[in-house]
Amino acid sequence: MKALVVDLGGSHAACAVVDEARVLDRRSVPLESARGLAGALPALAAALRAAAADAGVPPSGCAGLALGFCGLVDPVAGRVLSTNAKYDDAPSLDLAGWCREAFSLPFRVENDARLALLGERAAGAARGCDDVVMMTLGTGVGGVAMVEGRLLRGKHFQAGVLGGHLVAAFDGRRCTCGARGCVEAEASTWALPRVAREWPGFAGSALARAERLDFEAVFSLAESGDAVAMAVRDRCLDVWAAGAVAMVHAWDPEVLVVGGGVARRRDDVLPAIEARVRGEAWTPWGKVDVRAAALGEDAALHGAVPLLQGA
Ligand SMILES: [Zn+2]
């Protein structure tokens, strides 16, 4: 089976043609999420047509078009339900109608983190596993679940997809979702500048003079012995580890896949999460296997075929 797929990120969209095993051709389309999705649809359609032409696959030879969206979606109705300060016009759009007009193909939309889990299960770190939690550490924190071979979705399609909004600190920082002390409000790329600047001694730390206040700076300066960078790093690792334990308790996985841009520093991130999950999670059946994501930014693209097959 071949499929068209769009993975919509905050600053760009990946538009690709895929089959069960491979990304046959992919294009990157720069976007500004603040300007909405409607105006970007012609560019996405053009990129998909160009990718299809280069892959030698006519769109009519594809089983459908899958869209990974960074928000809450209704995959049954094919609509975006709610956004979080990105592509805020999306709930008002008839995306299935756009797909029908542009390509005469069936359309499926799914949350981008769920699509990435489907991809890691089809072709990556969770191949062959039916009970998987995937945690994504990046601009925000993703936490999605597959239980007994099915994506957990729930009555309002928000079950098993808000792991980054599990609470790590009940009296913590205000989150974009409306709650307080969520994992991503306490430790994510968007939250990091505030977390660091509020740390005692920040002004005297090398972090205060870093060109970019991101996790690359935190991990590098921590390695060189900067006390504030070390403390901020350890705090964030603790928050992620607490989130991972909560997700294990909530969703009973056999495998926990850790991905996202921050997790590319695998040796800095994975051992702390693994140690805490092994030491603290209540799993009398055995130990959860903590694995690094294998597909990087292509994970969601690999999720298109299983989504269109009915996952
Ligand atoms: Zn939140």
Residues whose N, C-alpha, C, O or C-beta is under 5 A from the ligand:
A	BS01	ZN	G164 H165 C175 T176 C177 A179 C182
